[in-house]
Amino acid sequence: MVAELCVIATKLVVLVTSLTLVVLSMVWIERKFLARLQERLGPTVVGPFGLLQPVADALKLLVKEDLIPALSDKLLFWLAPIVVFVPSYLVWVTIPFARTTAVRNLETGLFYITAFSVLSIVGLVMAGWGSANKYAILGGLRSAAQLISYEIPIIMVVIAVVMLPQSMNLVTIVQDQRTIPYAALQPLGLMVFLIAGVAEVGRTPFDIYVAESEVMGGPFIEYSGAHWAVFFLAEYVNTFTIAVMVALLFLGGWSFPFMPDVAWLSFLWVALKAYLVFLVILWFRGTFPRLRIDQLMSFAWKVMIPLSFVNLVTTGVYLFYGWPKWTLTLMSLAVTVAVIYIIYRRMTWSARVTAEERLARARAYKRVEATDVR
C-alpha cells in the first residue's frame, strides 16, 4: 500500500513538473509563431533563440508585488486562483500519453475529465466577485455565461465519440482508432470540439471575458504577481489539455499503422499531434478578430450546440442501422461543408452588397456622363 502511494506521488510530481515545462515551451512557441505571422522576430535576446524568455517572464511575475484591493473579499480573492488552477491539473491524472503511461487509467476517464474541467468556472466567478471591481464582476459573469454555453457542445461531441467504441476509457478509444481515426468518421465532431475547446479556455477570438478594450482584463484586473501567474499557468495547461484531447479523441492518439507499441515513441507521437493542434489554435489567434459578446453567445447557441446535436444524431443513426463507416463520414462531411459555406456567405454578405452597390453607382454615373456628352 505504501509503495503504491509512493509510486502515485512520484507520478504526480513528474506530471506537475512536466506540465510546467510544457507551459514554458508553449509560451515561447506562441511568441515566435505569432511574430512570424506578423513579420516580426519575436524573442531573440534572452538565451539562444530567445528560449529563456519564458523563464525570465516567470521570474518577473514571481518577484512582482502582490497587491490586494482594500475592499475585496480576502478569502474569495485568495481562493479563486486555486479553484481555477487545481482542476486544470487534476484532469491530467487520467490522460494517457501511451497505452501504459498515465497516473491512473480510469474506465470512466472521459466522464472524470469532463466533470473536473467545468470547476474552473466557479473560480473565475469567485475572482470577479471577490475583487470588488465592476469590471471584474462583469468579466466573471461573462466567463460563466461563455464557459457554460460552450461546455454543452463539448459534452455532446464527447458523447458521440463514446458511442463509437462503447467506452469512456481513453485507452480503449485510442485503440479503436488503430485503423481509422475518428477525425475521418466525425469531421463535424472534430470541428465543433476544437472550436468549442478554444472558446472554453478563453483564447482569441473567444477571449471576451478578459477583453481589455471592454472590461479591462475581466476577473483578473485586480490580480498581479504570483496570483496572476497562477491564472496564466492554468490557461496554458487547459489549452494543452484541449490539444491533447483532440489528438486522443480524433487523431488516433499514439496509434499509427505498423508503429511498434513502445512507450517513449507513443509519447512523442501524441506530443507532436498536440503541438500541431496548438499551432492551429495560435493560427486562430493571429487570424480572427475578437468577437463581440452577442456574436459569441449567438455562435454558441445558434451554431455550435445545434451542430453538436446533429453530430450526435448522425452517429446514432449510423450505429442503429449498422451502415458502413463511409456513410458516417459522408453525412458528417456534408454537414461540415454546408455549415462552412453558409457561414462564409453570411460573413461576406455585407462586403458583397457594398461592392455591388458601388459598382451600380459607378455604372449609373458613367451613363449620366455619357448622356451629358451627347
C-alpha positions in Angstrom: 0.0 0.0 0.0 2.8 2.4 1.0 4.8 1.5 -2.1 1.8 2.1 -4.4 1.2 5.5 -2.8 4.8 6.4 -3.3 4.6 5.5 -7.0 1.5 7.6 -7.4 3.1 10.6 -5.6 6.1 10.3 -7.8 4.0 10.2 -10.9 2.1 13.3 -9.7 5.4 15.2 -9.1 6.6 14.3 -12.6 3.3 15.3 -14.1 3.2 18.7 -12.4 6.9 19.4 -13.4 6.3 18.2 -17.0 3.2 20.4 -17.4 5.1 23.4 -16.1 7.9 22.8 -18.6 5.2 22.3 -21.3 3.7 25.7 -20.5 7.2 27.4 -20.8 7.6 25.8 -24.2 4.1 26.9 -25.3 4.8 30.5 -24.3 8.0 30.5 -26.4 6.3 28.8 -29.4 3.3 31.3 -29.2 5.5 34.3 -29.2 7.7 33.1 -32.0 4.9 31.8 -34.1 2.8 34.9 -33.8 5.9 37.0 -34.5 6.4 35.1 -37.8 2.7 35.6 -38.7 3.1 39.3 -38.2 6.6 39.5 -39.9 8.5 40.1 -36.6 11.3 38.2 -35.0 9.9 37.5 -31.5 12.1 36.7 -28.5 15.8 36.7 -29.6 17.8 38.3 -26.7 17.4 36.1 -23.6 19.1 32.8 -24.2 19.8 31.2 -27.6 16.9 31.9 -30.0 15.1 33.6 -27.0 14.5 30.2 -25.3 15.0 31.6 -21.8 12.5 34.4 -22.3 9.6 32.5 -20.7 11.8 31.7 -17.7 12.6 35.4 -17.4 8.9 36.3 -17.6 8.1 33.7 -14.9 10.7 35.1 -12.6 9.5 38.6 -13.2 5.9 37.6 -12.2 7.1 35.8 -9.0 9.1 38.8 -7.7 6.4 41.4 -8.6 4.5 43.0 -5.7 1.3 41.1 -5.0 -1.4 43.7 -4.3 -4.8 43.0 -2.7 -7.6 45.6 -3.0 -8.7 47.1 0.3 -12.4 46.5 -0.3 -12.0 43.0 -1.8 -13.3 39.8 -0.1 -9.9 38.4 1.0 -11.0 34.8 1.2 -12.5 34.7 -2.2 -9.6 36.7 -3.7 -7.1 34.2 -2.4 -9.1 31.0 -3.2 -10.1 31.9 -6.8 -6.7 31.2 -8.4 -6.5 27.9 -6.5 -10.0 26.9 -7.7 -9.0 27.7 -11.3 -5.6 26.1 -11.1 -6.3 22.8 -9.3 -8.9 21.3 -11.8 -6.6 22.1 -14.7 -4.0 19.7 -13.2 -6.4 17.1 -11.8 -7.8 16.2 -15.3 -4.3 15.0 -16.2 -4.5 12.2 -13.6 -6.2 10.0 -16.2 -5.0 11.4 -19.5 -2.6 8.9 -21.1 0.3 9.6 -23.5 0.7 5.9 -24.2 -1.1 2.7 -23.5 0.6 2.3 -20.2 1.6 5.9 -19.4 -0.9 7.5 -17.1 -1.1 8.3 -13.4 -4.3 6.3 -13.1 -6.2 4.9 -16.1 -9.9 5.1 -15.3 -12.7 3.2 -17.1 -14.8 6.4 -16.8 -11.8 8.7 -17.7 -13.8 10.9 -20.1 -16.5 11.4 -17.5 -13.9 12.3 -14.9 -12.2 14.8 -17.3 -15.5 16.5 -18.3 -16.7 16.7 -14.7 -13.5 18.4 -13.4 -12.9 20.7 -16.3 -16.1 22.7 -15.5 -15.0 23.5 -12.0 -12.8 26.4 -13.2 -15.9 28.4 -13.9 -16.5 28.7 -10.2 -13.0 30.1 -9.7 -13.5 32.8 -12.4 -16.8 33.9 -10.8 -15.1 34.0 -7.4 -12.2 36.1 -8.8 -14.7 38.6 -10.3 -16.9 38.8 -7.2 -14.0 38.9 -4.7 -12.1 41.7 -6.4 -14.8 44.3 -5.6 -14.4 45.8 -9.1 -17.2 46.4 -11.5 -15.1 45.4 -14.5 -14.1 42.2 -12.7 -17.7 41.3 -11.8 -18.7 41.9 -15.5 -15.8 39.7 -16.6 -16.7 37.0 -14.1 -20.4 36.9 -15.3 -19.3 36.9 -18.9 -16.9 34.0 -18.2 -19.8 32.0 -16.6 -22.1 32.6 -19.5 -19.4 31.8 -22.1 -18.0 28.7 -20.5 -21.3 27.1 -19.6 -22.6 27.8 -23.2 -19.5 26.2 -24.9 -19.4 23.3 -22.4 -22.6 21.9 -23.9 -21.2 21.2 -27.4 -18.1 19.7 -25.9 -20.1 17.3 -23.8 -22.3 16.4 -26.8 -19.3 15.7 -29.0 -17.7 13.6 -26.2 -20.9 11.5 -26.0 -20.9 11.0 -29.8 -17.2 9.8 -29.6 -18.1 7.4 -26.7 -20.8 5.9 -28.8 -18.3 4.5 -31.3 -16.2 2.3 -29.1 -18.9 2.0 -26.4 -16.4 3.0 -23.7 -15.3 6.1 -21.8 -11.8 4.7 -21.3 -9.3 6.8 -23.3 -7.0 3.9 -23.9 -9.9 1.9 -25.4 -10.9 4.9 -27.5 -7.4 5.3 -28.9 -7.1 1.6 -29.6 -10.3 1.7 -31.6 -8.7 4.3 -33.9 -5.9 2.0 -34.9 -7.2 1.6 -38.5 -9.3 4.8 -39.0 -9.1 7.9 -36.8 -12.3 9.4 -35.6 -11.4 12.6 -37.5 -12.2 10.7 -40.7 -15.5 9.4 -39.3 -16.6 12.6 -37.5 -15.1 15.7 -39.2 -18.1 17.7 -37.9 -17.4 16.5 -34.3 -13.7 17.4 -34.7 -14.6 21.0 -35.9 -17.1 21.5 -33.1 -14.9 20.1 -30.4 -11.8 22.2 -31.4 -13.8 25.5 -31.8 -15.7 25.0 -28.5 -12.5 24.0 -26.8 -10.8 27.2 -27.9 -13.8 29.1 -26.5 -13.7 27.1 -23.3 -10.2 28.1 -22.5 -10.8 31.8 -23.4 -8.3 32.0 -26.3 -8.7 34.5 -29.1 -11.1 35.1 -30.8 -13.2 34.0 -27.8 -11.4 35.9 -25.1 -14.4 38.1 -24.5 -14.4 37.9 -20.6 -10.9 39.3 -20.4 -11.3 41.8 -23.2 -9.0 44.8 -22.4 -11.0 47.1 -24.6 -14.3 46.4 -22.9 -13.8 45.0 -19.3 -10.1 45.9 -18.7 -9.0 42.4 -18.1 -12.2 41.0 -16.6 -11.9 38.9 -13.5 -8.1 39.2 -13.5 -8.0 43.0 -13.4 -7.0 43.3 -9.7 -4.6 40.4 -9.7 -0.8 40.8 -10.0 2.4 38.9 -9.4 2.1 35.3 -8.4 -1.7 35.3 -8.3 -2.0 36.4 -11.9 0.7 33.9 -12.8 -1.5 31.1 -11.5 -4.3 32.1 -13.8 -1.9 32.4 -16.7 -0.5 28.9 -15.9 -3.9 27.4 -15.7 -4.9 28.9 -19.1 -2.0 27.4 -20.9 -2.4 24.0 -19.2 -6.1 24.0 -20.2 -5.1 24.9 -23.8 -2.7 22.0 -23.9 -5.4 19.7 -22.4 -7.7 20.6 -25.3 -4.9 20.0 -27.8 -4.1 16.6 -26.3 -7.8 15.6 -26.1 -8.2 16.4 -29.8 -5.2 14.2 -30.5 -6.6 11.3 -28.4 -10.2 11.6 -29.4 -9.9 12.3 -33.1 -6.3 12.0 -34.4 -5.7 8.4 -33.2 -3.5 9.3 -30.2 -0.4 7.1 -30.2 -2.0 4.7 -32.7 -0.3 4.5 -36.1 -0.2 1.7 -38.6 2.9 -0.5 -38.3 4.3 1.6 -35.4 5.7 -0.6 -32.5 4.0 -0.3 -29.1 6.9 1.5 -27.4 6.1 3.9 -24.6 8.6 6.7 -25.5 7.7 6.5 -29.2 3.9 6.7 -28.4 4.6 9.7 -26.1 6.5 11.6 -28.8 3.7 10.8 -31.4 1.0 12.2 -29.1 3.1 15.2 -28.2 3.7 16.0 -31.9 0.0 15.9 -32.6 -0.8 18.0 -29.6 1.7 20.7 -30.6 0.3 20.7 -34.1 -3.2 21.3 -32.8 -1.7 24.1 -30.6 -0.3 25.8 -33.7 -3.8 25.7 -35.2 -5.1 27.4 -32.1 -2.4 30.1 -32.4 -3.3 30.4 -36.1 -6.8 31.3 -35.0 -5.4 33.9 -32.7 -3.3 35.5 -35.4 -6.1 35.5 -38.0 -9.5 36.2 -36.5 -10.6 39.4 -34.6 -12.2 39.2 -31.2 -16.0 38.5 -31.3 -18.5 40.8 -29.6 -20.3 39.3 -26.6 -23.6 39.0 -28.6 -21.8 37.3 -31.5 -20.0 34.9 -29.2 -23.2 33.8 -27.4 -25.2 33.6 -30.7 -22.4 31.5 -32.2 -22.7 29.1 -29.3 -26.5 28.7 -29.2 -27.3 29.1 -32.9 -24.4 27.2 -34.4 -22.2 25.1 -32.0 -24.9 23.5 -29.9 -27.2 22.6 -32.9 -24.2 21.2 -34.8 -23.2 19.1 -31.8 -26.7 17.6 -31.7 -26.6 16.9 -35.4 -23.3 15.1 -34.9 -24.8 13.0 -32.1 -27.9 12.1 -34.2 -25.9 11.1 -37.3 -23.7 8.9 -35.1 -26.7 7.3 -33.6 -28.3 6.7 -37.0 -25.1 5.1 -38.3 -24.9 2.8 -35.3 -28.6 1.9 -35.2 -28.8 0.8 -38.8 -25.3 -0.7 -38.9 -24.3 1.2 -42.0 -20.7 1.1 -43.3 -18.2 3.6 -41.9 -18.1 5.7 -45.1 -21.7 6.6 -44.6 -21.0 8.4 -41.3 -18.0 10.1 -42.9 -20.2 11.3 -45.8 -23.0 12.6 -43.6 -20.7 14.4 -41.2 -18.6 15.8 -44.1 -21.7 17.0 -45.9 -23.0 18.9 -42.9 -19.5 20.4 -42.2 -19.1 21.7 -45.8 -22.6 23.1 -45.8 -22.1 24.9 -42.5 -18.7 26.4 -43.6 -20.3 27.6 -46.9 -23.3 29.2 -45.1 -21.0 30.9 -42.5 -18.7 32.1 -45.3 -21.7 33.6 -47.2 -23.1 35.3 -44.1 -19.7 36.8 -43.2 -19.0 38.1 -46.7 -22.6 39.2 -47.4 -22.2 42.8 -46.3 -19.0 43.2 -48.3 -20.6 41.8 -51.4 -23.6 44.1 -51.1 -21.4 47.1 -50.6 -19.3 46.2 -53.6 -22.4 45.6 -55.8 -23.9 49.0 -54.7 -20.6 50.8 -55.5 -20.5 49.1 -58.9 -24.1 50.0 -59.6 -23.4 53.7 -58.7 -20.3 53.7 -60.9 -22.3 52.4 -63.9 -25.1 54.9 -63.3 -22.6 57.7 -63.1 -21.0 56.6 -66.4 -24.4 56.5 -68.0 -25.1 60.0 -66.8 -21.8 61.2 -68.1 -22.4 59.6 -71.5 -25.9 61.3 -71.7 -24.4 64.7 -70.8 -21.7 64.4 -73.6 -24.4 63.6 -76.2 
